Amino acid sequence: MAIKFQYNKTSLQQLEKQLKVRTRTLPIIKNKESALRMEVKKCKEESVELEVKLEKKIQRYETMFALWNEFDASLIAVKDVKLGIKKIAGVRVPLLETVDFDIRPYSLFNAPKWYADGIHILKELAHTAIEREFTLAKLGLLEHARKKTTQKVNLFEKVQIPGYEDAIRKIKRFMEDEENLSKSSQKILKSIQEKRKEEAV
C-alpha cells in the first residue's frame, strides 16, 4: 500500500500523527488477537467435547432401538430457546441460557411405563445438540473475528507502520537536502556579492 504524501511540513506532521496512532494501537490489537486465539481454541475443545457427549448418549440408547419405534415422537417438541449475548474480546457471541420443551399430555395408564424416561432422554439429547449448535455458531463468529484481527495486525505491522516510517524518512531527507541546497546557494550568493564588492573597490 503506497502512502500518499507531499514533501512539506504539514504532510510530515500528519504522517507522524498517523504513525503514532498505529504504533499505540498495535499492542492493543495484538492482545485482542491472542485473546481471540485462546477463545477459539477453548471453543473448539468445547465443541469436540459436546460432539463426543452427544455421540455417547446416542450410542447408549441405540440398544433400545426397538422400543423407540413404539415411542410417539410428537409428545415432545422444542418450544423456545432462550439466548443471551456475551462479549468476548469485543465480539458479541450468542450464549445458550435455557431450552424450553413443549410436552403433550399422554395417558400414564395406556402408554408404556418407560415413556417418562424416554421424554427425559430426548430432552437431554435435544439440549446437548442445541448446545453444540450454539458452540459452533460461537466458534464461527470468534474465528471470523480472529482472522480479521490477524489481518489488521499484519496490515499495521508489515504494511502501514513501515510505509509511514519510510514516507517520513523520505520527507525528512528531502527537507534536509532542500535546506542544504538553500544554505549552499546562500553561501555562493554571498561569495559572489563579496567578489563584486572587491571588484567595485
Helices and strands as residue ranges (DSSP letters): H 9-62, H 65-70, G 73-75, E 76-88, E 91-103, H 115-154, I 155-160, H 161-200
